Amino acid sequence: MSQDADDESQGYPVAGMNLGALLQRLRRHGPRAAWAVVDQGSLPISQLVLTPILLARLGRPGFGLWALSATILGMSQLLSVGAGMATTRHVAADLAKNDRPAAIQAIRAALTIAVAGSLTACLVAAEIAPAVAGTLLAQMGSPPATARVLFLSVIAAAVQEIDAVFSGALRGAERFDIAARIEAGMRIVMVMALTLLVTQSPNVTWLLVGLIGMIAGKAVVKAWRVAKLLGSPLCCLPSFAAGAVRRMLLFGTWHWVQTAGSVLFSAADQLLVGGMFGAAALAGYSVCLQVAQVVHLLPSVMLQIVVPRVSALGTSLDAQRSNEILRAATLFAISVAALLAIAEILCGPSLLRHWIGADFAAENRSLLVALVLAHLLLAANIGPYFVLLGSGRPAVSARVVVLAGGLQATAAVLLAPLGLVAVACSRFVYALATSTLYPLARYPTRGS
């Protein structure tokens, strides 16, 4: 089950790998990383394709509401106590020990947590959405319309977390190919369906209703594939076995805390822009962010294979090998991010000009550069983040990420009066604060 278990016996030097060993490792893990890119990359690509279409049909205020919805969807992991990532972690560890019943029980427990958290969130959203729309987000436009968007966005996030459990199961089984085929195929369907919907009725409410249905369909397909892969339809049914639920929560709770910090980074500035500057400003900020976050996203999705690999190796992974993985993953992330950042800084204005329009490109050039540089700095922390999760140390990263998220959100509030570029610069605070993850992810070795 564990291909990386053979790495120890192949004589890879600890201090550094020769070219042959590096190429051999790339051949072994390259296909999985490529499928991971297809899987995770299909969402931002679909967003990039849809953005000019939705912007043209909805206008800036309407697209601002759509961007608000996307921000809430990005916070979906808060609904399920990190059930998706916990599923990846435990399924990988269980299957590495050939304990398929435990892996199935982990998936079922994760479903229980995701469903319970999602239902609770939907009930709460139904109560507070009108008040939030009329106060904190009053600048977004009509409060009733904003309230509908908020409520439907929470429903979409709830369904997305159930989908995330089955995605996590496929990744834990290291079947990135299956996950990618389903995700990419359904994203293509989503782009076509949403394009048709917005053409017929340029209304964010109907777009969200259609999106919810398509996310639910994607979850059903993944559930079927997980059941087929593990040979049991029970994978699709929640379980209230206390031991299994407790096991998932022990990891998932810390991941939830960590996610809360990440959400402060990814969502606080966007919510602040929407609340203070309005839907049109949020539309522009969101478009630039879509482009800039590719700098961090691409190396991140390529390196997500680190979590199931490190989890599968378990106690057989010594300090030297773990630190080698950490070092290699970090160097890889920085290299890929640097190449992307250079390309976006040089070609970004031209991209915005052809993609959105000349006026938009001229107006937001500085904003794009600030966001690109912030995400380049953040890429240095991808390797440590995944190594900490894979080695079962989510508490370590959670403390750092929550502190960093709080600092970034505070900086965004303080800088907001200076304008959108200043708000974007608050992301540097998060990137700098999380730079401590690297030394924390290292294991002490002899002589260190």
PESULMO-V641431 format. One record per residue. RES is the residue in three letters. PSI is psi as a letter, one per 40 degrees, with the letter a starting at -180 (* if undefined). OMEGA is omega in radians with two decimals (* if undefined). NEAR is the number of other C-alpha atoms within 10 Angstrom. Layout:
BEGIN
RES_PSI_OMEGA_NEAR, RES_PSI_OMEGA_NEAR
END
This chain:
BEGIN
MET_d_-3.07_12, SER_h_3.11_18, GLN_d_-3.12_11, ASP_e_3.10_16, ALA_d_3.12_16, ASP_e_-3.08_9, ASP_d_-3.07_13, GLU_d_-3.05_14, SER_e_-3.06_8, GLN_e_3.01_9, GLY_f_3.07_10, TYR_h_3.10_17, PRO_i_-3.13_13, VAL_d_-3.07_13, ALA_d_-3.14_10, GLY_i_-3.10_12, MET_i_3.01_15, ASN_i_-3.03_9, LEU_d_-3.13_9, GLY_d_3.13_10, ALA_d_3.13_16, LEU_d_3.13_13, LEU_d_3.12_13, GLN_d_3.13_11, ARG_d_3.09_15, LEU_d_3.10_13, ARG_d_-3.10_11, ARG_d_-3.02_13, HIS_e_-3.10_18, GLY_d_-3.14_15, PRO_d_3.12_13, ARG_d_3.10_22, ALA_d_3.14_21, ALA_d_3.10_17, TRP_d_3.10_21, ALA_d_3.10_26, VAL_d_3.11_21, VAL_d_-3.12_22, ASP_c_-3.06_24, GLN_d_-3.10_21, GLY_e_-3.10_21, SER_d_3.12_20, LEU_d_3.14_17, PRO_d_3.10_17, ILE_d_3.12_19, SER_d_3.10_17, GLN_d_3.14_17, LEU_d_3.12_15, VAL_d_-3.07_14, LEU_d_-2.99_16, THR_d_-3.13_21, PRO_d_3.13_17, ILE_d_-3.12_18, LEU_d_-3.14_22, LEU_d_-3.14_19, ALA_d_-3.07_14, ARG_d_-3.07_18, LEU_d_-3.00_20, GLY_i_-3.10_16, ARG_d_3.12_20, PRO_d_3.13_18, GLY_d_3.11_22, PHE_d_3.06_27, GLY_d_3.07_27, LEU_d_3.09_26, TRP_d_3.10_27, ALA_d_3.07_24, LEU_d_3.10_26, SER_d_3.12_22, ALA_d_3.10_17, THR_d_3.13_19, ILE_d_3.07_21, LEU_d_3.10_20, GLY_e_3.12_16, MET_e_-2.97_18, SER_d_-3.11_25, GLN_e_3.08_25, LEU_d_-3.08_24, LEU_d_-2.93_24, SER_e_3.13_29, VAL_f_3.08_29, GLY_f_-3.05_28, ALA_d_-3.11_34, GLY_d_3.13_29, MET_d_3.09_28, ALA_d_3.10_31, THR_d_3.10_32, THR_d_-3.11_28, ARG_d_-3.01_30, HIS_d_3.09_29, VAL_d_3.11_30, ALA_d_-3.13_31, ALA_d_-3.11_25, ASP_d_-3.13_20, LEU_d_3.07_21, ALA_d_3.10_21, LYS_e_-3.12_16, ASN_f_3.12_12, ASP_g_-3.09_12, ARG_d_3.10_16, PRO_d_3.12_13, ALA_d_3.11_17, ALA_d_3.12_27, ILE_d_3.13_28, GLN_d_3.10_23, ALA_d_3.13_31, ILE_d_-3.12_31, ARG_d_3.09_25, ALA_d_3.11_28, ALA_d_3.09_36, LEU_d_3.12_29, THR_d_-3.13_21, ILE_d_-3.11_26, ALA_d_-3.12_29, VAL_d_-3.12_18, ALA_d_-3.14_14, GLY_d_-3.12_19, SER_d_3.11_27, LEU_d_3.11_17, THR_d_-3.13_13, ALA_d_3.14_20, CYS_d_3.12_19, LEU_d_3.12_13, VAL_d_-3.13_13, ALA_d_3.13_20, ALA_d_-3.11_16, GLU_d_-2.96_11, ILE_e_-3.08_13, ALA_d_3.13_20, PRO_d_-3.13_19, ALA_d_3.13_14, VAL_d_-3.13_16, ALA_d_-3.09_23, GLY_e_-3.11_17, THR_c_-3.05_11, LEU_d_-3.08_14, LEU_f_-3.11_25, ALA_d_-3.13_18, GLN_e_-3.10_19, MET_e_-3.13_26, GLY_a_-3.11_19, SER_h_-3.13_12, PRO_d_3.11_19, PRO_d_3.12_14, ALA_d_3.12_15, THR_d_3.13_25, ALA_d_3.11_21, ARG_d_3.13_18, VAL_d_3.13_25, LEU_d_-3.09_24, PHE_d_3.14_23, LEU_d_3.11_26, SER_d_3.10_27, VAL_d_3.07_27, ILE_d_3.11_23, ALA_d_3.12_27, ALA_d_3.12_28, ALA_d_3.12_30, VAL_d_3.14_25, GLN_d_3.14_23, GLU_d_3.04_30, ILE_d_3.04_25, ASP_d_-3.11_23, ALA_d_3.10_26, VAL_d_3.14_30, PHE_d_3.02_32, SER_d_3.12_29, GLY_d_3.11_28, ALA_d_3.12_34, LEU_d_3.11_26, ARG_d_3.10_28, GLY_d_3.07_30, ALA_e_-3.13_26, GLU_f_3.03_22, ARG_g_3.12_18, PHE_d_-3.13_25, ASP_d_3.13_19, ILE_d_-3.13_18, ALA_d_-3.09_26, ALA_d_-3.12_24, ARG_d_-3.13_15, ILE_d_-3.07_17, GLU_d_-3.11_24, ALA_d_3.14_19, GLY_d_-3.13_14, MET_d_3.09_19, ARG_d_3.07_22, ILE_d_3.10_14, VAL_d_-3.14_14, MET_d_-3.14_19, VAL_d_-3.13_18, MET_d_-3.11_13, ALA_d_-3.13_16, LEU_d_3.07_20, THR_d_3.11_19, LEU_d_-3.12_13, LEU_d_-3.09_16, VAL_d_3.07_18, THR_d_-3.12_14, GLN_d_-3.09_10, SER_g_-3.12_14, PRO_g_-3.06_18, ASN_h_-3.08_17, VAL_d_-3.13_24, THR_d_-3.12_19, TRP_d_3.06_16, LEU_d_-3.13_20, LEU_d_3.07_20, VAL_d_3.10_15, GLY_d_3.13_16, LEU_d_3.13_19, ILE_d_3.13_21, GLY_d_-3.10_14, MET_d_3.06_20, ILE_d_3.11_22, ALA_d_3.10_16, GLY_d_3.11_15, LYS_d_3.13_21, ALA_d_3.13_23, VAL_d_-3.14_16, VAL_d_3.14_16, LYS_d_3.11_23, ALA_d_3.11_23, TRP_d_-3.13_15, ARG_d_3.09_20, VAL_d_3.12_27, ALA_d_3.12_16, LYS_d_-3.11_12, LEU_d_-3.10_16, LEU_e_3.04_18, GLY_f_-3.14_12, SER_h_3.07_14, PRO_e_3.11_15, LEU_e_3.10_15, CYS_d_-3.05_27, CYS_e_-3.07_18, LEU_h_3.08_14, PRO_i_3.10_18, SER_h_3.13_20, PHE_f_3.09_15, ALA_h_-2.99_13, ALA_d_-3.10_9, GLY_d_-3.12_12, ALA_d_3.12_18, VAL_d_3.13_21, ARG_d_3.13_14, ARG_d_3.13_15, MET_d_-3.10_24, LEU_d_3.14_21, LEU_d_3.07_14, PHE_d_-3.02_23, GLY_d_-3.13_27, THR_d_3.10_21, TRP_d_3.09_22, HIS_d_3.09_26, TRP_d_3.09_24, VAL_d_3.12_21, GLN_d_3.12_25, THR_d_3.10_24, ALA_d_3.08_21, GLY_d_3.12_25, SER_d_3.14_22, VAL_d_3.08_24, LEU_d_3.10_24, PHE_d_-2.98_26, SER_d_-3.00_22, ALA_d_-3.01_20, ALA_d_-3.10_21, ASP_d_3.13_27, GLN_d_3.09_25, LEU_d_3.12_20, LEU_d_3.11_19, VAL_d_3.13_28, GLY_d_-3.10_26, GLY_d_-3.05_19, MET_d_-3.01_18, PHE_e_3.09_17, GLY_i_-3.02_21, ALA_d_-3.10_27, ALA_d_3.11_21, ALA_d_3.11_19, LEU_d_3.11_29, ALA_d_3.13_26, GLY_d_3.13_22, TYR_d_-3.12_25, SER_d_3.14_22, VAL_d_3.13_23, CYS_d_3.14_24, LEU_d_3.09_20, GLN_d_3.14_17, VAL_d_-3.04_20, ALA_d_-3.03_26, GLN_e_3.04_22, VAL_d_3.13_21, VAL_d_3.12_30, HIS_d_-3.02_26, LEU_d_-3.06_20, LEU_d_3.09_21, PRO_d_3.14_25, SER_d_-3.12_25, VAL_d_3.10_19, MET_d_-3.07_25, LEU_e_3.13_24, GLN_e_3.07_22, ILE_e_3.13_22, VAL_d_-3.07_23, VAL_d_3.12_24, PRO_d_3.13_29, ARG_d_-3.14_24, VAL_d_3.10_27, SER_d_-3.11_25, ALA_d_3.13_29, LEU_d_3.04_20, GLY_b_-3.06_18, THR_e_3.10_9, SER_e_-3.12_11, LEU_h_-3.13_17, ASP_i_-3.05_13, ALA_d_-3.10_14, GLN_d_-3.13_17, ARG_d_3.11_18, SER_d_3.14_17, ASN_d_3.07_22, GLU_d_3.09_18, ILE_d_3.14_18, LEU_d_-3.10_24, ARG_d_-3.12_17, ALA_d_-3.13_13, ALA_d_-3.13_24, THR_d_3.12_21, LEU_d_3.12_15, PHE_d_-3.11_19, ALA_d_-3.13_25, ILE_d_-3.11_22, SER_d_-3.13_16, VAL_d_-3.12_18, ALA_d_-3.14_28, ALA_d_3.12_20, LEU_d_3.14_12, LEU_d_-3.13_20, ALA_d_3.11_25, ILE_d_-3.13_15, ALA_d_-3.10_12, GLU_d_3.12_21, ILE_d_-3.13_18, LEU_d_-3.02_12, CYS_e_-3.07_11, GLY_d_3.14_21, PRO_d_3.11_22, SER_d_3.11_17, LEU_d_3.14_15, LEU_d_-3.12_21, ARG_d_-3.12_14, HIS_d_-3.05_12, TRP_d_-3.08_16, ILE_d_-3.12_18, GLY_i_-3.07_14, ALA_d_-3.14_14, ASP_d_3.13_10, PHE_d_-3.13_17, ALA_d_-3.14_22, ALA_d_-3.09_13, GLU_d_-2.96_12, ASN_e_-3.10_18, ARG_d_-3.12_17, SER_d_3.11_17, LEU_d_-3.14_22, LEU_d_-3.12_26, VAL_d_3.13_20, ALA_d_-3.13_22, LEU_d_3.12_26, VAL_d_-3.11_29, LEU_d_3.11_22, ALA_d_-3.13_25, HIS_d_3.02_24, LEU_d_3.11_27, LEU_d_-3.13_21, LEU_d_-3.09_25, ALA_d_3.13_27, ALA_e_-3.06_26, ASN_e_-3.11_23, ILE_d_-3.12_27, GLY_d_3.12_28, PRO_d_-3.13_26, TYR_d_-3.10_27, PHE_d_3.11_25, VAL_d_3.10_30, LEU_d_3.11_24, LEU_d_-3.09_26, GLY_d_-3.13_28, SER_e_3.06_22, GLY_f_3.13_18, ARG_f_-3.11_18, PRO_d_-3.13_23, ALA_d_-3.12_20, VAL_d_-3.12_17, SER_d_-3.11_26, ALA_d_-3.12_25, ARG_d_-3.12_15, VAL_d_-3.06_19, VAL_d_3.12_29, VAL_d_3.10_23, LEU_d_-3.13_17, ALA_d_3.12_24, GLY_d_3.10_28, GLY_d_3.11_20, LEU_d_-3.13_19, GLN_d_3.13_28, ALA_d_3.10_25, THR_d_3.12_16, ALA_d_3.14_21, ALA_d_3.12_25, VAL_d_-3.11_16, LEU_d_-3.07_13, LEU_e_-3.05_17, ALA_d_-3.14_19, PRO_e_-3.13_11, LEU_e_3.08_9, GLY_i_-3.04_12, LEU_d_-3.14_22, VAL_d_3.10_19, ALA_d_3.07_18, VAL_d_3.12_27, ALA_d_-3.12_26, CYS_e_3.09_20, SER_d_3.12_25, ARG_d_3.05_27, PHE_d_-3.14_21, VAL_d_3.13_21, TYR_d_-3.11_30, ALA_d_3.14_23, LEU_d_-3.11_16, ALA_d_-3.13_18, THR_e_3.10_25, SER_e_3.09_20, THR_e_-3.14_15, LEU_d_-3.08_22, TYR_d_3.11_21, PRO_d_3.12_10, LEU_d_-3.14_16, ALA_d_-3.12_22, ARG_i_2.99_19, TYR_i_3.08_14, PRO_h_3.10_12, THR_i_3.13_10, ARG_h_3.11_6, GLY_e_3.14_4, SER_*_*_5
END
